[in-house]
Amino acid sequence: MPFRPLFRKRPPAPSLKGDLSGAFLAAIIALPMALAFGVQSGLGPEAGLYTAIILAIVAGIFGGTNTLISDPTGPMTVVAATVVTTGLVQSGGDLSNAVPLIIATFLLAALLELLFGIFDFGRFVKFMPYPVLSGFMAGIGLIIIAAQIFPILGLDNPGGFLTIMTSLGGVEMVNTQAIGLGLLSIAIVYLFPKLTRRVPSILVSLIACTVLALGLKLDVPVIGEIPTQLPALQLNRLLELEVGDLQYIITPAVMLGGLGVIDSLLTSVVADNLTKTKHNSRWTIIGQGAGNFLSAAFGGLPGAGATMGTVTNINAGAQTKRSGLLKGVILLLIVLTTADYVRYIPMSVLGGILVTVGASIIDTKGIKMFFRIPKSDAATWAIVLLVTLFDNLLNAVAIGFVASSIFFMNKMSRSLTSSQESKTLQDFMGESQAMPEELAERIYVQSFDGPMFFGFANRYREHCHDIKGVDAVIIRMERVPFMDQSGMVTLEDVITDWQKRGITVYITGANDLIKESFARVQLLPNVLEEDQFFNSFQECVNTLKAEMTLS
C-alpha cells in the first residue's frame, strides 16, 4: 500500500505583494489611457481619471473576476463620445447645460448593467457570432484611430467618423511640431518593448514626449489644468431634465449597458485563460454596474474590464480582487501628486498613444481570414464594420446578429435538405436483405441529419411535393435532435398531402423529446396511426417484410 502523507501540501496563499505589484503597474498604464479617453469623450481628462479610480475600486470590491482591472475602454468611450455630442447639440453647444442629459444616460446605462448582472444576461454573450464580434472590434478600432487624426495634426477634432473623413479635404494649416510628437509617441510605444518590457512603453512614450515638448518649448496644444480636488456629486443636475429628453437617453443607455457586459466579460475570459480560473459572470457585471453608477454620479465616463490593464495585473503576480481595488487607490495617489505636471501633456501625444490602442483593438486574425471564410461570414463581418463606422454600435451588433442568424438558418436549411436523403428502400437495404425489388423500389426512405426547424420548412415542402409514383415513405428521424412548431406543422402538411395521393407514411427513430412534442400538440396523431410509428428503421423494415409475406 503506497504511503499517503498525513497532511496534504496546500497551494500558496495569494500574496499582498503580488496584488500590489499588479495594481501599481495597472495604475501606471491607466493614467495615460484615462487621460486620453477622457479627452476623446469630450468631457475632459478628469472624467477619464474619475472612472479609472472609482470604477476600479467598486468593481474590485463587488466584482466576480479576481484579477480584472476596470478602466475607461475604447468601445465604451466611442459610445460615450456620441452621448456627449448629442448633449451638446441639444444644449446649443454648452457643455455645462449638456451635463444633465449626459449623466442621466450614463446612470441609466449603469442601472441596466446592474439588471443584466442580476439576471445573469452575461451567459448569453458566449452566443455572439465571431464575425459580429470581429467586425465590431475592427470598426471600434478604426473609429478610435480616425478620432486621433486631427489631434495629431494639432487641430480640434471635428466630430464623428464620417465628419472626420469628409473634413480632411479642407485641412490647410497643420502643426508640424504636433505631428512630430504624435509620430514619435507611436514609435516609442511600438519600439521600446524591443529594449525591455519591464516598464510600460505607453508610460515611457507619455513622459518622454512631454519632457521633449517642454525642453524644446514646442508650441503644441496641451491638456491643460485638471482638477486636483475630489469630484463633486452631480445627481442634483438630474432635476434639470425634461420628459422630452428621454428620447435622447434610452437608446444610448441600452447600448452602453449591453456593451459594458460584452466588453467586461470578454476581458474576464482572457483573465480566465491566463490564470486557469473561472469568473462569475453575474457578479462581474454587478460590480461593473455598481462602479459605473457611482462613477457617473461623480461625472465620470462609463468603463468596463480593460484587457491591457488586466493582463499587466496578472503578469505582475496579482491573484485576488484586492488588486483592482488597490489599483484605484494607487491611481488616486498618483493623480494627487502629479496633477501639476499632467497639464503639460501634449494632445498629439495622447492621440499617438490612442492610435496604438485603436490598432490593438482591431482583430487582425479575423481580417487575415476574410477571403478564406464562408461568404456569409465575410458578409456579416463587412456589414457590422460598416454599420459600426457610419451608424452606431448598438445597431451594428443587432444587425450583425440578425444577419448572422439569417445566414445560419439558410445554411442549416440547405445542409438539412442536402443531408436529407430520399432514396428507395432497395438503395438502403442493398442485396443482403430479401425483399422483392419491385416493392422495394416503390418505398422511399427519407433520412434526416439535424434539427427540423422553421428554416427548412419551405425547402422541405418543395422537395416532398416532387416525390411521386411511390407506395410508401419511411421518415428516419434517428439523427433529429429536436423539432420546433414550424417543423411539426410542416411535417403534418407534407404527410397529409402524401396520404391524399395514396402514399403511406411511417416514422422511425423519433426520440422521446420529439414524441412528447407530437403528443402535446396533437398534430401527427391526427394523421398517423400508432402502428405507423417505429422505434427503429430495422423494426419498420421487418414489419413491412412480414406484411408482404402474409399477403
C-alpha positions in Angstrom: 0.0 0.0 0.0 1.5 3.3 -1.1 2.4 5.8 1.6 0.0 8.7 2.0 1.1 11.8 3.8 -1.0 12.8 6.8 -1.0 16.4 5.7 -1.5 17.5 2.1 0.6 20.4 0.9 -1.7 23.4 0.4 -1.2 25.7 -2.5 0.4 29.0 -1.5 -2.0 31.7 -0.4 -2.3 34.8 -2.6 0.3 37.3 -1.5 -0.3 41.0 -0.9 3.0 41.7 -2.7 1.7 40.2 -6.0 -1.5 42.2 -5.8 0.4 45.4 -5.0 2.8 44.9 -7.9 -0.1 44.2 -10.3 -2.1 47.2 -9.0 0.9 49.6 -9.3 1.7 48.6 -12.9 -2.0 48.7 -13.9 -2.3 52.2 -12.3 0.7 53.4 -14.3 -0.8 52.1 -17.5 -4.2 53.5 -16.6 -3.0 57.1 -16.2 -2.3 58.0 -19.8 -5.2 55.8 -21.0 -7.7 57.5 -18.7 -6.5 61.0 -19.7 -6.7 60.1 -23.4 -10.1 58.5 -23.3 -11.4 61.4 -21.1 -10.3 63.9 -23.8 -11.7 61.8 -26.6 -15.1 61.6 -24.9 -15.4 65.4 -24.9 -15.8 65.6 -21.1 -12.1 66.3 -20.4 -9.2 64.3 -19.0 -10.6 64.4 -15.4 -13.7 62.4 -16.4 -11.4 59.5 -17.5 -9.5 59.7 -14.3 -12.6 59.6 -12.1 -13.7 56.4 -13.9 -10.3 54.8 -13.7 -10.3 55.4 -9.9 -14.0 54.9 -8.8 -14.9 52.1 -11.1 -11.7 50.1 -10.3 -12.4 50.4 -6.5 -16.1 49.5 -6.7 -15.6 46.7 -9.2 -12.7 45.4 -7.1 -14.9 45.1 -4.1 -18.0 43.6 -5.7 -16.8 42.0 -9.0 -16.7 38.3 -9.9 -13.3 38.2 -11.7 -10.4 38.1 -9.3 -7.8 39.8 -11.4 -10.0 42.1 -13.6 -8.8 45.7 -13.9 -11.6 48.2 -14.8 -10.9 51.4 -16.7 -12.4 53.6 -19.4 -12.2 51.5 -22.6 -12.2 52.2 -26.3 -15.6 50.7 -27.1 -17.3 52.5 -24.1 -15.6 55.8 -24.9 -16.7 55.7 -28.5 -20.4 55.5 -27.4 -19.8 58.0 -24.6 -18.5 60.5 -27.1 -21.7 60.2 -29.1 -23.7 60.8 -26.0 -21.7 63.9 -25.3 -22.1 65.1 -28.9 -25.9 64.6 -28.6 -26.0 66.5 -25.3 -24.0 69.4 -26.9 -26.4 69.6 -29.8 -29.5 69.7 -27.6 -27.9 72.3 -25.3 -26.8 74.6 -28.1 -23.1 73.7 -27.7 -22.8 74.5 -24.0 -21.2 71.5 -22.2 -22.4 72.7 -18.8 -26.0 72.6 -19.9 -25.5 69.2 -21.6 -24.3 67.6 -18.3 -27.8 66.6 -17.0 -28.6 64.6 -20.2 -25.1 63.0 -20.3 -25.2 62.0 -16.6 -28.7 60.6 -16.9 -27.6 58.5 -19.9 -24.6 57.1 -18.0 -26.6 56.4 -14.9 -29.4 54.6 -16.8 -26.7 52.5 -18.6 -25.2 51.6 -15.2 -28.6 50.6 -13.8 -29.3 48.5 -16.9 -25.9 46.8 -16.5 -26.8 46.0 -12.9 -30.1 44.4 -14.1 -28.2 42.5 -16.7 -25.9 41.2 -14.0 -28.7 40.4 -11.5 -30.5 38.3 -14.2 -27.2 36.9 -15.4 -27.6 38.0 -19.0 -23.9 37.7 -19.4 -24.2 34.0 -20.0 -25.7 34.8 -23.5 -22.5 36.6 -24.6 -20.9 33.3 -25.5 -23.5 33.0 -28.3 -22.1 36.1 -30.0 -21.0 35.0 -33.5 -17.3 35.6 -34.2 -17.8 37.6 -37.4 -20.1 40.0 -35.5 -17.5 40.4 -32.7 -14.6 40.7 -35.1 -16.3 43.3 -37.4 -17.5 45.2 -34.3 -14.0 45.4 -32.8 -12.5 46.4 -36.2 -15.0 49.2 -36.5 -14.2 50.5 -33.0 -10.5 50.4 -33.6 -10.9 52.4 -36.8 -13.1 55.0 -35.1 -10.5 55.4 -32.3 -7.7 55.8 -34.9 -9.7 58.3 -37.0 -10.5 60.4 -33.9 -6.8 61.0 -33.4 -6.0 62.3 -36.8 -6.9 65.9 -36.1 -5.3 66.0 -32.6 -2.1 64.7 -34.1 -2.3 67.4 -36.8 -2.5 69.9 -33.9 -6.2 70.7 -34.7 -9.5 70.3 -32.9 -11.4 67.1 -33.5 -14.4 67.9 -35.8 -16.7 65.0 -34.6 -17.6 61.5 -35.7 -16.0 59.2 -38.2 -17.9 60.4 -41.3 -17.3 64.1 -40.3 -13.6 63.4 -39.8 -13.2 61.7 -43.1 -15.1 64.4 -45.0 -13.2 67.2 -43.2 -9.7 66.0 -44.2 -10.0 67.6 -47.6 -10.5 71.0 -46.1 -7.4 71.0 -43.9 -5.0 73.8 -44.9 -2.8 74.6 -41.9 -1.3 71.9 -39.6 1.0 72.0 -36.7 4.2 70.1 -37.8 5.6 70.1 -34.2 2.4 68.3 -33.0 2.7 65.8 -35.9 6.3 65.1 -35.0 5.4 64.4 -31.3 2.4 62.3 -32.3 4.5 60.1 -34.6 7.3 59.9 -32.0 4.8 58.7 -29.4 3.6 56.0 -31.7 7.2 54.9 -32.5 8.1 54.7 -28.8 5.1 52.6 -27.9 6.0 50.0 -30.6 9.8 50.1 -30.4 10.5 50.5 -26.6 9.4 46.9 -25.8 12.2 45.6 -28.0 14.6 47.1 -25.4 12.7 46.0 -22.3 9.2 45.1 -21.2 9.8 45.9 -17.6 8.5 49.4 -18.0 5.2 50.0 -19.9 6.0 51.6 -23.2 2.9 53.7 -23.1 4.2 55.4 -19.9 7.6 55.9 -21.4 6.0 57.5 -24.5 3.9 59.8 -22.4 6.8 61.0 -20.2 9.5 61.2 -22.9 7.4 63.1 -25.4 6.1 65.5 -22.7 9.6 66.2 -21.5 10.8 66.8 -25.0 7.9 69.2 -25.7 8.8 71.2 -22.5 12.5 71.1 -23.1 12.3 72.4 -26.7 9.4 74.7 -25.8 7.3 73.4 -28.6 4.1 75.3 -29.5 1.6 72.5 -29.4 -1.9 72.1 -27.8 -1.8 70.5 -24.3 -4.3 69.0 -21.9 -4.4 72.0 -19.6 -5.2 72.2 -15.9 -7.1 69.3 -14.4 -9.0 69.4 -11.0 -6.9 68.2 -8.0 -9.8 68.1 -5.6 -12.2 65.2 -5.2 -15.1 65.3 -7.7 -18.5 66.7 -6.6 -21.7 64.6 -6.7 -23.7 65.5 -9.8 -27.0 63.9 -9.1 -28.7 67.2 -8.4 -28.3 68.1 -12.1 -30.9 65.4 -12.9 -33.6 67.8 -11.7 -32.9 70.0 -14.8 -34.1 67.2 -17.2 -37.4 67.3 -19.1 -39.6 64.5 -20.2 -38.7 65.1 -23.8 -35.0 64.3 -23.0 -35.9 60.6 -22.6 -35.8 60.1 -26.4 -32.0 61.0 -26.3 -31.2 58.9 -23.3 -32.8 55.5 -23.6 -31.2 54.1 -26.8 -27.5 55.1 -26.0 -28.1 53.8 -22.4 -29.1 50.4 -23.6 -26.1 50.5 -26.0 -23.7 51.3 -23.2 -25.2 48.8 -20.8 -25.1 45.9 -23.3 -21.6 47.0 -24.5 -20.3 47.1 -20.9 -21.4 43.5 -20.4 -19.7 42.3 -23.6 -16.6 44.3 -23.0 -16.1 43.2 -19.4 -16.9 39.5 -20.0 -14.6 39.2 -22.9 -11.8 40.6 -20.7 -12.8 38.2 -18.0 -12.4 35.3 -20.4 -8.9 36.5 -21.2 -8.2 36.6 -17.5 -9.6 33.0 -17.1 -7.3 31.7 -19.8 -4.2 33.3 -18.2 -5.0 32.3 -14.6 -6.7 29.0 -15.2 -9.7 30.1 -13.1 -13.3 30.7 -13.9 -15.0 34.0 -13.4 -18.5 34.6 -12.0 -20.3 36.4 -14.8 -23.2 37.6 -12.6 -21.1 39.3 -10.0 -18.6 40.6 -12.6 -21.4 42.6 -14.3 -23.0 43.6 -11.0 -19.6 45.0 -9.9 -19.3 46.9 -13.2 -22.8 48.3 -13.0 -22.3 49.5 -9.4 -19.0 51.0 -10.3 -20.3 52.8 -13.4 -23.3 54.1 -11.4 -21.0 55.7 -8.8 -18.6 56.9 -11.5 -21.4 58.6 -13.4 -22.8 60.2 -10.3 -19.4 62.0 -9.9 -19.1 63.0 -13.5 -17.0 60.0 -14.8 -17.3 58.1 -18.0 -18.7 54.6 -18.4 -16.0 52.0 -18.2 -15.5 48.2 -18.3 -12.9 45.5 -17.8 -9.8 46.6 -19.6 -7.7 43.9 -21.3 -4.4 45.7 -21.2 -4.6 46.6 -17.5 -5.9 43.1 -16.6 -3.1 41.3 -18.5 -0.5 43.5 -16.9 -2.0 42.9 -13.4 -1.9 39.1 -13.9 1.7 39.1 -15.3 2.8 41.1 -12.3 1.6 38.4 -9.9 -1.9 39.6 -8.8 -4.3 36.9 -7.8 -7.2 38.4 -6.0 -9.9 41.1 -6.4 -7.8 43.2 -3.9 -5.6 44.1 -6.9 -8.4 46.0 -8.6 -9.2 47.9 -5.5 -5.6 48.8 -4.9 -5.2 49.9 -8.5 -7.9 52.6 -7.9 -6.3 53.8 -4.7 -2.8 53.9 -6.2 -4.0 55.8 -9.2 -5.7 58.3 -6.9 -2.4 58.9 -5.1 -0.6 59.3 -8.4 -3.1 61.9 -9.7 -2.9 63.9 -6.5 0.9 64.0 -6.5 1.4 64.6 -10.3 -1.5 66.8 -11.3 0.7 69.9 -11.7 2.7 68.0 -14.4 -0.2 66.3 -16.2 -1.5 69.6 -17.6 1.6 69.9 -19.9 1.0 66.6 -21.7 0.6 67.4 -25.5 -2.7 66.4 -27.1 -0.9 64.9 -30.0 1.0 62.6 -27.7 -2.3 61.3 -26.3 -3.5 61.0 -29.8 -0.5 58.9 -30.8 -1.0 56.6 -27.8 -4.6 56.1 -28.7 -3.7 55.3 -32.3 -1.8 52.3 -30.9 -4.7 51.4 -28.7 -7.1 51.5 -31.6 -4.8 49.3 -33.7 -4.6 46.8 -30.9 -8.4 46.6 -30.7 -8.7 45.6 -34.4 -9.0 41.9 -34.8 -6.2 41.2 -37.3 -6.8 37.5 -37.2 -10.3 38.0 -38.5 -9.1 40.3 -41.3 -6.4 37.7 -42.4 -9.2 35.1 -42.6 -11.6 37.3 -44.5 -11.0 35.9 -48.0 -10.9 32.3 -46.7 -14.0 32.1 -44.7 -17.6 31.4 -46.0 -19.1 34.2 -47.9 -21.9 34.6 -45.4 -19.4 35.1 -42.6 -17.5 37.6 -44.7 -20.7 39.5 -45.5 -21.7 39.6 -41.8 -18.2 41.0 -40.9 -18.4 43.7 -43.6 -22.0 44.7 -42.6 -21.1 45.0 -38.9 -17.9 47.0 -39.8 -19.8 49.5 -42.0 -22.7 49.9 -39.6 -20.3 50.5 -36.7 -18.4 53.2 -38.7 -21.4 55.0 -40.2 -24.3 54.4 -37.8 -23.9 53.2 -34.2 -22.6 50.3 -32.2 -25.9 49.0 -30.9 -27.3 48.8 -34.4 -24.1 47.2 -35.6 -24.4 44.4 -33.1 -28.1 44.0 -33.6 -28.0 44.0 -37.4 -24.9 41.7 -37.4 -26.6 39.2 -35.1 -29.7 39.2 -37.2 -27.7 38.8 -40.4 -25.6 36.1 -38.9 -28.8 34.3 -37.8 -30.4 34.5 -41.2 -27.2 33.2 -42.9 -27.0 30.4 -40.4 -30.7 29.4 -40.9 -30.2 29.4 -44.6 -27.1 27.3 -44.3 -28.8 24.9 -41.9 -31.8 24.6 -44.2 -29.5 23.8 -47.2 -27.5 21.3 -45.2 -30.6 19.7 -43.9 -32.0 19.4 -47.4 -28.8 18.1 -48.8 -28.3 15.6 -45.9 -31.9 14.6 -46.2 -31.6 11.5 -48.4 -34.7 10.4 -50.3 -33.7 7.0 -51.7 -35.6 3.9 -52.5 -35.7 1.2 -49.8 -33.7 -1.0 -52.1 -30.8 1.5 -52.0 -30.8 1.4 -48.2 -31.1 -2.3 -47.9 -28.7 -3.5 -50.5 -28.7 -7.1 -51.7 -28.3 -8.6 -48.2 -31.9 -8.4 -47.2 -34.6 -10.3 -49.2 -37.4 -8.2 -50.5 -38.9 -8.1 -54.0 -37.1 -5.4 -55.9 -40.3 -4.1 -57.5 -41.7 -3.5 -54.0 -38.5 -2.1 -52.5 -38.2 0.3 -55.4 -41.7 1.7 -54.6 -40.9 2.5 -51.0 -38.9 5.7 -50.4 -36.8 6.4 -47.4 -36.1 10.0 -46.1 -33.2 10.2 -43.7 -32.7 13.5 -41.8 -29.5 14.7 -40.1 -30.1 17.8 -37.9 -32.9 19.8 -36.3 -36.2 20.2 -38.2 -37.0 23.9 -37.6 -38.6 26.8 -39.4 -35.5 27.4 -41.5 -36.0 24.2 -43.5 -39.8 24.3 -43.9 -40.2 25.7 -47.5 -37.4 23.7 -49.0 -38.8 20.6 -47.4 -42.2 21.2 -48.8 -40.9 21.7 -52.3 -38.7 18.6 -52.0 -41.6 16.4 -50.8 -44.0 17.7 -53.4 -41.7 16.2 -56.1 -41.9 12.7 -54.7 -44.4 10.8 -56.9 -45.0 7.2 -58.0 -44.3 5.6 -54.7 -46.4 3.5 -52.4 -44.9 4.4 -49.1 -42.3 6.8 -47.5 -40.3 5.9 -44.4 -39.1 9.1 -42.5 -36.0 8.3 -40.5 -35.5 10.6 -37.5 -32.8 8.9 -35.6 -30.5 11.9 -36.1 -33.0 14.6 -35.5 -32.4 16.1 -32.0 -35.5 18.3 -31.9 -38.3 19.9 -33.9 -39.9 23.3 -33.4 -43.5 24.1 -34.1 -42.8 25.0 -37.7 -41.1 21.6 -38.2 -44.1 19.7 -36.8 -46.7 21.7 -38.8 -44.7 21.3 -42.0 -44.3 17.6 -41.4 -48.1 17.2 -40.8 -48.8 19.2 -44.0 -46.5 17.0 -46.1 -47.9 13.8 -44.6 -51.5 14.9 -45.3 -50.6 15.7 -48.9 -48.9 12.3 -49.4 -51.9 10.5 -47.9 -54.2 12.3 -50.3 -52.1 10.9 -53.1 -52.3 7.4 -51.7 -48.8 7.3 -50.1 -48.5 5.5 -46.8 -46.1 7.2 -44.3 -44.0 5.6 -41.5 -41.8 7.4 -38.9 -38.9 5.7 -37.3 -36.4 6.6 -34.6 -38.0 9.7 -33.1 -36.6 10.4 -29.7 -38.6 10.9 -26.5 -38.5 14.7 -26.8 -40.0 14.7 -30.3 -42.6 12.1 -29.3 -43.7 14.2 -26.3 -44.0 17.2 -28.6 -46.1 15.2 -31.1 -48.4 14.1 -28.2 -48.6 17.6 -26.6 -49.6 19.5 -29.8 -51.8 16.7 -31.1 -50.7 17.2 -34.7 -49.3 13.9 -36.1 -51.6 11.6 -34.1 -54.4 13.1 -36.1 -53.0 11.9 -39.4 -50.9 8.8 -38.5 -52.0 5.7 -36.7 -50.0 4.3 -33.8 -48.7 1.4 -35.8 -47.1 3.8 -38.3 -44.5 4.8 -35.6 -41.5 2.6 -35.1 -38.6 2.8 -32.6 -36.1 1.9 -35.3 -35.7 1.7 -39.1 -35.0 -2.0 -39.0 -38.1 -2.7 -37.0 -40.2 -0.9 -39.6 -38.5 -2.8 -42.5 -39.1 -6.2 -40.7 -42.8 -5.3 -40.2 -43.2 -4.4 -43.9 -41.4 -7.7 -44.9 -43.8 -9.7 -42.6 -46.9 -8.0 -44.0 -45.6 -8.7 -47.5 -45.1 -12.4 -46.7 -48.6 -12.7 -45.2 -50.1 -11.1 -48.3 
